[in-house]
Amino acid sequence: MTNGRTDLSEVQLHLVDNIEEAGNFLRWLGERRPHNAISVDIETGERKGGAKKDAFSPWHGDIRLVQVGDGMTGWAIPWKNWSGVFYQGMSQFTGPIICHNIAFEAKWFAVSSEWEIPWERAHDTMIMARIVDPLTPAGLKPLSAQYIDPLAAHLQGELDVAMATNGWTWGTVPVDFKPYWAYGALDTVLTVRIWEMFYEKCGPGGEYYKPYELEMAVRKIATRMEVNGARVDLDYSKQKYEELIDYTERTKLWFYNTYNSSMTSNVQLVRTFESLGAELEAMTPSGQKSAGKDEILRLSIEGNAEVKHLADVVLKQRKADKLASTYFSNFMEKNVDGFLHPSINTLAARTSRMSITEPALQTLPKGDDVVRRAFLPKDEDHVIITSDLDQVEFRMFASLSGDQNLINLFLRADIEGSDPFTEIGRQVYQDPTMIKSDKRRNLIKGVVYG
């Protein structure tokens, strides 16, 4: 794809820092342009005394600049002194609004401003890029270098050098430092030009119109979920964290006293299992025998009595340590007034699968309510409802493939109150009594999805 404007030599960038420039911006916003579309972007920073990472959290940082632009002109508006100019302009503008990574801007505007993204006329060039070519990096600078001008990232390089030289952070770099505000203003120009290139395929009548509309709708819902957050019981989280840490420490001490070895050392753990008669088969990337999770799980099923017991102890210790550090510790650290506001990437993988981080709420342990009990309804007027789809990916594969034997497997499992993994396990292990809670089922599931 090479069509579109690629010459940046005539681009004009402005800083709104006086009444005259404010008026110029408002007049410019009322001009006619292709598709009547503009791009909106923001620069954020940590608050005084805050951690650098707070620059990217609307609950802990501040908006420093807001940028607006089209394919030829970009404007940077210092938020503290001139946000009213932005509010006035956006209250009158009715055309399409484009962002690159709308998840970021929409969340910040919803939490930290009096204006919110009008989703019914909003676009995201990052989502467009990921739909058109999932294998290409979707960042604005890589896209700009590929489709517009290899020198598009020049200002960012200049800014990086200046920030390092002066010891500036995103919260302390002066808003009137030209490489900073010009870098932000140029991003809006680049975003509009990327949009012009992708809109033919993702706009009405385009080959990717339906998936693009679907992903934008999902993005809107996910952003609202991020802003609303999930309420957690902090007292319960603290209690469980302390209990789990105490258990893991006592278990490690027991292991040391019993086997004169360290439970957390792969080499020593392997040696201990082998001394009990276990045969480990898995290897680490460096060629050593591995006592990884899957191998320990196999030993808990296939080992002798003492090996099985020790494998169960190791698995329980590792689970307790993970619950404490991955979940309860993060719940206490990352909550904002008792609410977690995770980041949801709706197109995280090449396969378009989502991910949730800060914290990773999509990986809450199932079949064990220790962690899930930490979540509370938002208030007394709300309740929490949980649901799950049975083997949804596997069922879709059966439906799309049309394989009658595979379809019959699901039908038989549904009739018998079983599931396809248990049915397969009964055949693999020649054990018609195998049930869904059997440890071997997870091994079958891992192989099937792998």
Secondary structure as a PSIPRED ss2 file (coil, helix, strand):
# PSIPRED VFORMAT (PSIPRED V4.0)

   1 M C   1.000  0.000  0.000
   2 T C   1.000  0.000  0.000
   3 N C   1.000  0.000  0.000
   4 G C   1.000  0.000  0.000
   5 R C   1.000  0.000  0.000
   6 T C   1.000  0.000  0.000
   7 D C   1.000  0.000  0.000
   8 L C   1.000  0.000  0.000
   9 S C   1.000  0.000  0.000
  10 E C   1.000  0.000  0.000
  11 V C   1.000  0.000  0.000
  12 Q E   0.000  0.000  1.000
  13 L E   0.000  0.000  1.000
  14 H E   0.000  0.000  1.000
  15 L E   0.000  0.000  1.000
  16 V C   1.000  0.000  0.000
  17 D C   1.000  0.000  0.000
  18 N C   1.000  0.000  0.000
  19 I H   0.000  1.000  0.000
  20 E H   0.000  1.000  0.000
  21 E H   0.000  1.000  0.000
  22 A H   0.000  1.000  0.000
  23 G H   0.000  1.000  0.000
  24 N H   0.000  1.000  0.000
  25 F H   0.000  1.000  0.000
  26 L H   0.000  1.000  0.000
  27 R H   0.000  1.000  0.000
  28 W H   0.000  1.000  0.000
  29 L H   0.000  1.000  0.000
  30 G C   1.000  0.000  0.000
  31 E C   1.000  0.000  0.000
  32 R C   1.000  0.000  0.000
  33 R C   1.000  0.000  0.000
  34 P H   0.000  1.000  0.000
  35 H H   0.000  1.000  0.000
  36 N H   0.000  1.000  0.000
  37 A C   1.000  0.000  0.000
  38 I E   0.000  0.000  1.000
  39 S E   0.000  0.000  1.000
  40 V E   0.000  0.000  1.000
  41 D E   0.000  0.000  1.000
  42 I E   0.000  0.000  1.000
  43 E E   0.000  0.000  1.000
  44 T E   0.000  0.000  1.000
  45 G E   0.000  0.000  1.000
  46 E E   0.000  0.000  1.000
  47 R C   1.000  0.000  0.000
  48 K C   1.000  0.000  0.000
  49 G C   1.000  0.000  0.000
  50 G C   1.000  0.000  0.000
  51 A C   1.000  0.000  0.000
  52 K H   0.000  1.000  0.000
  53 K H   0.000  1.000  0.000
  54 D H   0.000  1.000  0.000
  55 A H   0.000  1.000  0.000
  56 F H   0.000  1.000  0.000
  57 S C   1.000  0.000  0.000
  58 P C   1.000  0.000  0.000
  59 W C   1.000  0.000  0.000
  60 H C   1.000  0.000  0.000
  61 G E   0.000  0.000  1.000
  62 D E   0.000  0.000  1.000
  63 I E   0.000  0.000  1.000
  64 R E   0.000  0.000  1.000
  65 L E   0.000  0.000  1.000
  66 V E   0.000  0.000  1.000
  67 Q E   0.000  0.000  1.000
  68 V E   0.000  0.000  1.000
  69 G E   0.000  0.000  1.000
  70 D C   1.000  0.000  0.000
  71 G C   1.000  0.000  0.000
  72 M C   1.000  0.000  0.000
  73 T E   0.000  0.000  1.000
  74 G E   0.000  0.000  1.000
  75 W E   0.000  0.000  1.000
  76 A E   0.000  0.000  1.000
  77 I E   0.000  0.000  1.000
  78 P E   0.000  0.000  1.000
  79 W H   0.000  1.000  0.000
  80 K H   0.000  1.000  0.000
  81 N H   0.000  1.000  0.000
  82 W H   0.000  1.000  0.000
  83 S H   0.000  1.000  0.000
  84 G H   0.000  1.000  0.000
  85 V H   0.000  1.000  0.000
  86 F H   0.000  1.000  0.000
  87 Y H   0.000  1.000  0.000
  88 Q H   0.000  1.000  0.000
  89 G H   0.000  1.000  0.000
  90 M H   0.000  1.000  0.000
  91 S H   0.000  1.000  0.000
  92 Q H   0.000  1.000  0.000
  93 F C   1.000  0.000  0.000
  94 T C   1.000  0.000  0.000
  95 G C   1.000  0.000  0.000
  96 P C   1.000  0.000  0.000
  97 I E   0.000  0.000  1.000
  98 I E   0.000  0.000  1.000
  99 C E   0.000  0.000  1.000
 100 H C   1.000  0.000  0.000
 101 N C   1.000  0.000  0.000
 102 I H   0.000  1.000  0.000
 103 A H   0.000  1.000  0.000
 104 F H   0.000  1.000  0.000
 105 E H   0.000  1.000  0.000
 106 A H   0.000  1.000  0.000
 107 K H   0.000  1.000  0.000
 108 W H   0.000  1.000  0.000
 109 F H   0.000  1.000  0.000
 110 A H   0.000  1.000  0.000
 111 V H   0.000  1.000  0.000
 112 S H   0.000  1.000  0.000
 113 S C   1.000  0.000  0.000
 114 E C   1.000  0.000  0.000
 115 W C   1.000  0.000  0.000
 116 E C   1.000  0.000  0.000
 117 I C   1.000  0.000  0.000
 118 P C   1.000  0.000  0.000
 119 W H   0.000  1.000  0.000
 120 E H   0.000  1.000  0.000
 121 R H   0.000  1.000  0.000
 122 A E   0.000  0.000  1.000
 123 H E   0.000  0.000  1.000
 124 D E   0.000  0.000  1.000
 125 T H   0.000  1.000  0.000
 126 M H   0.000  1.000  0.000
 127 I H   0.000  1.000  0.000
 128 M H   0.000  1.000  0.000
 129 A H   0.000  1.000  0.000
 130 R H   0.000  1.000  0.000
 131 I H   0.000  1.000  0.000
 132 V H   0.000  1.000  0.000
 133 D C   1.000  0.000  0.000
 134 P C   1.000  0.000  0.000
 135 L C   1.000  0.000  0.000
 136 T C   1.000  0.000  0.000
 137 P C   1.000  0.000  0.000
 138 A C   1.000  0.000  0.000
 139 G C   1.000  0.000  0.000
 140 L H   0.000  1.000  0.000
 141 K H   0.000  1.000  0.000
 142 P H   0.000  1.000  0.000
 143 L H   0.000  1.000  0.000
 144 S H   0.000  1.000  0.000
 145 A H   0.000  1.000  0.000
 146 Q H   0.000  1.000  0.000
 147 Y H   0.000  1.000  0.000
 148 I C   1.000  0.000  0.000
 149 D C   1.000  0.000  0.000
 150 P H   0.000  1.000  0.000
 151 L H   0.000  1.000  0.000
 152 A H   0.000  1.000  0.000
 153 A H   0.000  1.000  0.000
 154 H H   0.000  1.000  0.000
 155 L H   0.000  1.000  0.000
 156 Q H   0.000  1.000  0.000
 157 G H   0.000  1.000  0.000
 158 E H   0.000  1.000  0.000
 159 L H   0.000  1.000  0.000
 160 D H   0.000  1.000  0.000
 161 V H   0.000  1.000  0.000
 162 A H   0.000  1.000  0.000
 163 M H   0.000  1.000  0.000
 164 A H   0.000  1.000  0.000
 165 T H   0.000  1.000  0.000
 166 N H   0.000  1.000  0.000
 167 G C   1.000  0.000  0.000
 168 W C   1.000  0.000  0.000
 169 T C   1.000  0.000  0.000
 170 W C   1.000  0.000  0.000
 171 G C   1.000  0.000  0.000
 172 T C   1.000  0.000  0.000
 173 V C   1.000  0.000  0.000
 174 P C   1.000  0.000  0.000
 175 V C   1.000  0.000  0.000
 176 D C   1.000  0.000  0.000
 177 F C   1.000  0.000  0.000
 178 K H   0.000  1.000  0.000
 179 P H   0.000  1.000  0.000
 180 Y H   0.000  1.000  0.000
 181 W H   0.000  1.000  0.000
 182 A H   0.000  1.000  0.000
 183 Y H   0.000  1.000  0.000
 184 G H   0.000  1.000  0.000
 185 A H   0.000  1.000  0.000
 186 L H   0.000  1.000  0.000
 187 D H   0.000  1.000  0.000
 188 T H   0.000  1.000  0.000
 189 V H   0.000  1.000  0.000
 190 L H   0.000  1.000  0.000
 191 T H   0.000  1.000  0.000
 192 V H   0.000  1.000  0.000
 193 R H   0.000  1.000  0.000
 194 I H   0.000  1.000  0.000
 195 W H   0.000  1.000  0.000
 196 E H   0.000  1.000  0.000
 197 M H   0.000  1.000  0.000
 198 F H   0.000  1.000  0.000
 199 Y H   0.000  1.000  0.000
 200 E H   0.000  1.000  0.000
 201 K H   0.000  1.000  0.000
 202 C H   0.000  1.000  0.000
 203 G C   1.000  0.000  0.000
 204 P C   1.000  0.000  0.000
 205 G C   1.000  0.000  0.000
 206 G C   1.000  0.000  0.000
 207 E C   1.000  0.000  0.000
 208 Y C   1.000  0.000  0.000
 209 Y H   0.000  1.000  0.000
 210 K H   0.000  1.000  0.000
 211 P H   0.000  1.000  0.000
 212 Y H   0.000  1.000  0.000
 213 E H   0.000  1.000  0.000
 214 L H   0.000  1.000  0.000
 215 E H   0.000  1.000  0.000
 216 M H   0.000  1.000  0.000
 217 A H   0.000  1.000  0.000
 218 V H   0.000  1.000  0.000
 219 R H   0.000  1.000  0.000
 220 K H   0.000  1.000  0.000
 221 I H   0.000  1.000  0.000
 222 A H   0.000  1.000  0.000
 223 T H   0.000  1.000  0.000
 224 R H   0.000  1.000  0.000
 225 M H   0.000  1.000  0.000
 226 E H   0.000  1.000  0.000
 227 V H   0.000  1.000  0.000
 228 N H   0.000  1.000  0.000
 229 G C   1.000  0.000  0.000
 230 A E   0.000  0.000  1.000
 231 R E   0.000  0.000  1.000
 232 V E   0.000  0.000  1.000
 233 D C   1.000  0.000  0.000
 234 L H   0.000  1.000  0.000
 235 D H   0.000  1.000  0.000
 236 Y H   0.000  1.000  0.000
 237 S H   0.000  1.000  0.000
 238 K H   0.000  1.000  0.000
 239 Q H   0.000  1.000  0.000
 240 K H   0.000  1.000  0.000
 241 Y H   0.000  1.000  0.000
 242 E H   0.000  1.000  0.000
 243 E H   0.000  1.000  0.000
 244 L H   0.000  1.000  0.000
 245 I H   0.000  1.000  0.000
 246 D H   0.000  1.000  0.000
 247 Y H   0.000  1.000  0.000
 248 T H   0.000  1.000  0.000
 249 E H   0.000  1.000  0.000
 250 R H   0.000  1.000  0.000
 251 T H   0.000  1.000  0.000
 252 K H   0.000  1.000  0.000
 253 L H   0.000  1.000  0.000
 254 W H   0.000  1.000  0.000
 255 F H   0.000  1.000  0.000
 256 Y H   0.000  1.000  0.000
 257 N H   0.000  1.000  0.000
 258 T H   0.000  1.000  0.000
 259 Y H   0.000  1.000  0.000
 260 N C   1.000  0.000  0.000
 261 S C   1.000  0.000  0.000
 262 S C   1.000  0.000  0.000
 263 M C   1.000  0.000  0.000
 264 T C   1.000  0.000  0.000
 265 S C   1.000  0.000  0.000
 266 N H   0.000  1.000  0.000
 267 V H   0.000  1.000  0.000
 268 Q H   0.000  1.000  0.000
 269 L H   0.000  1.000  0.000
 270 V H   0.000  1.000  0.000
 271 R H   0.000  1.000  0.000
 272 T H   0.000  1.000  0.000
 273 F H   0.000  1.000  0.000
 274 E H   0.000  1.000  0.000
 275 S H   0.000  1.000  0.000
 276 L C   1.000  0.000  0.000
 277 G C   1.000  0.000  0.000
 278 A C   1.000  0.000  0.000
 279 E C   1.000  0.000  0.000
 280 L C   1.000  0.000  0.000
 281 E C   1.000  0.000  0.000
 282 A C   1.000  0.000  0.000
 283 M E   0.000  0.000  1.000
 284 T C   1.000  0.000  0.000
 285 P C   1.000  0.000  0.000
 286 S C   1.000  0.000  0.000
 287 G C   1.000  0.000  0.000
 288 Q C   1.000  0.000  0.000
 289 K E   0.000  0.000  1.000
 290 S C   1.000  0.000  0.000
 291 A C   1.000  0.000  0.000
 292 G C   1.000  0.000  0.000
 293 K H   0.000  1.000  0.000
 294 D H   0.000  1.000  0.000
 295 E H   0.000  1.000  0.000
 296 I H   0.000  1.000  0.000
 297 L H   0.000  1.000  0.000
 298 R H   0.000  1.000  0.000
 299 L H   0.000  1.000  0.000
 300 S H   0.000  1.000  0.000
 301 I H   0.000  1.000  0.000
 302 E H   0.000  1.000  0.000
 303 G C   1.000  0.000  0.000
 304 N C   1.000  0.000  0.000
 305 A H   0.000  1.000  0.000
 306 E H   0.000  1.000  0.000
 307 V H   0.000  1.000  0.000
 308 K H   0.000  1.000  0.000
 309 H H   0.000  1.000  0.000
 310 L H   0.000  1.000  0.000
 311 A H   0.000  1.000  0.000
 312 D H   0.000  1.000  0.000
 313 V H   0.000  1.000  0.000
 314 V H   0.000  1.000  0.000
 315 L H   0.000  1.000  0.000
 316 K H   0.000  1.000  0.000
 317 Q H   0.000  1.000  0.000
 318 R H   0.000  1.000  0.000
 319 K H   0.000  1.000  0.000
 320 A H   0.000  1.000  0.000
 321 D H   0.000  1.000  0.000
 322 K H   0.000  1.000  0.000
 323 L H   0.000  1.000  0.000
 324 A H   0.000  1.000  0.000
 325 S H   0.000  1.000  0.000
 326 T H   0.000  1.000  0.000
 327 Y H   0.000  1.000  0.000
 328 F H   0.000  1.000  0.000
 329 S H   0.000  1.000  0.000
 330 N H   0.000  1.000  0.000
 331 F H   0.000  1.000  0.000
 332 M H   0.000  1.000  0.000
 333 E H   0.000  1.000  0.000
 334 K H   0.000  1.000  0.000
 335 N C   1.000  0.000  0.000
 336 V E   0.000  0.000  1.000
 337 D C   1.000  0.000  0.000
 338 G C   1.000  0.000  0.000
 339 F E   0.000  0.000  1.000
 340 L E   0.000  0.000  1.000
 341 H C   1.000  0.000  0.000
 342 P C   1.000  0.000  0.000
 343 S E   0.000  0.000  1.000
 344 I E   0.000  0.000  1.000
 345 N E   0.000  0.000  1.000
 346 T C   1.000  0.000  0.000
 347 L C   1.000  0.000  0.000
 348 A C   1.000  0.000  0.000
 349 A C   1.000  0.000  0.000
 350 R C   1.000  0.000  0.000
 351 T C   1.000  0.000  0.000
 352 S C   1.000  0.000  0.000
 353 R C   1.000  0.000  0.000
 354 M C   1.000  0.000  0.000
 355 S E   0.000  0.000  1.000
 356 I E   0.000  0.000  1.000
 357 T E   0.000  0.000  1.000
 358 E C   1.000  0.000  0.000
 359 P C   1.000  0.000  0.000
 360 A C   1.000  0.000  0.000
 361 L H   0.000  1.000  0.000
 362 Q H   0.000  1.000  0.000
 363 T H   0.000  1.000  0.000
 364 L C   1.000  0.000  0.000
 365 P C   1.000  0.000  0.000
 366 K C   1.000  0.000  0.000
 367 G C   1.000  0.000  0.000
 368 D C   1.000  0.000  0.000
 369 D H   0.000  1.000  0.000
 370 V H   0.000  1.000  0.000
 371 V H   0.000  1.000  0.000
 372 R H   0.000  1.000  0.000
 373 R C   1.000  0.000  0.000
 374 A C   1.000  0.000  0.000
 375 F E   0.000  0.000  1.000
 376 L E   0.000  0.000  1.000
 377 P C   1.000  0.000  0.000
 378 K C   1.000  0.000  0.000
 379 D C   1.000  0.000  0.000
 380 E C   1.000  0.000  0.000
 381 D C   1.000  0.000  0.000
 382 H C   1.000  0.000  0.000
 383 V C   1.000  0.000  0.000
 384 I C   1.000  0.000  0.000
 385 I C   1.000  0.000  0.000
 386 T C   1.000  0.000  0.000
 387 S C   1.000  0.000  0.000
 388 D C   1.000  0.000  0.000
 389 L C   1.000  0.000  0.000
 390 D C   1.000  0.000  0.000
 391 Q C   1.000  0.000  0.000
 392 V H   0.000  1.000  0.000
 393 E H   0.000  1.000  0.000
 394 F H   0.000  1.000  0.000
 395 R H   0.000  1.000  0.000
 396 M H   0.000  1.000  0.000
 397 F H   0.000  1.000  0.000
 398 A H   0.000  1.000  0.000
 399 S H   0.000  1.000  0.000
 400 L H   0.000  1.000  0.000
 401 S H   0.000  1.000  0.000
 402 G C   1.000  0.000  0.000
 403 D C   1.000  0.000  0.000
 404 Q H   0.000  1.000  0.000
 405 N H   0.000  1.000  0.000
 406 L H   0.000  1.000  0.000
 407 I H   0.000  1.000  0.000
 408 N H   0.000  1.000  0.000
 409 L H   0.000  1.000  0.000
 410 F H   0.000  1.000  0.000
 411 L H   0.000  1.000  0.000
 412 R H   0.000  1.000  0.000
 413 A H   0.000  1.000  0.000
 414 D H   0.000  1.000  0.000
 415 I H   0.000  1.000  0.000
 416 E H   0.000  1.000  0.000
 417 G C   1.000  0.000  0.000
 418 S C   1.000  0.000  0.000
 419 D C   1.000  0.000  0.000
 420 P H   0.000  1.000  0.000
 421 F H   0.000  1.000  0.000
 422 T H   0.000  1.000  0.000
 423 E H   0.000  1.000  0.000
 424 I H   0.000  1.000  0.000
 425 G H   0.000  1.000  0.000
 426 R H   0.000  1.000  0.000
 427 Q H   0.000  1.000  0.000
 428 V H   0.000  1.000  0.000
 429 Y C   1.000  0.000  0.000
 430 Q C   1.000  0.000  0.000
 431 D C   1.000  0.000  0.000
 432 P C   1.000  0.000  0.000
 433 T C   1.000  0.000  0.000
 434 M C   1.000  0.000  0.000
 435 I C   1.000  0.000  0.000
 436 K C   1.000  0.000  0.000
 437 S C   1.000  0.000  0.000
 438 D C   1.000  0.000  0.000
 439 K C   1.000  0.000  0.000
 440 R H   0.000  1.000  0.000
 441 R H   0.000  1.000  0.000
 442 N H   0.000  1.000  0.000
 443 L H   0.000  1.000  0.000
 444 I H   0.000  1.000  0.000
 445 K H   0.000  1.000  0.000
 446 G H   0.000  1.000  0.000
 447 V H   0.000  1.000  0.000
 448 V H   0.000  1.000  0.000
 449 Y H   0.000  1.000  0.000
 450 G C   1.000  0.000  0.000
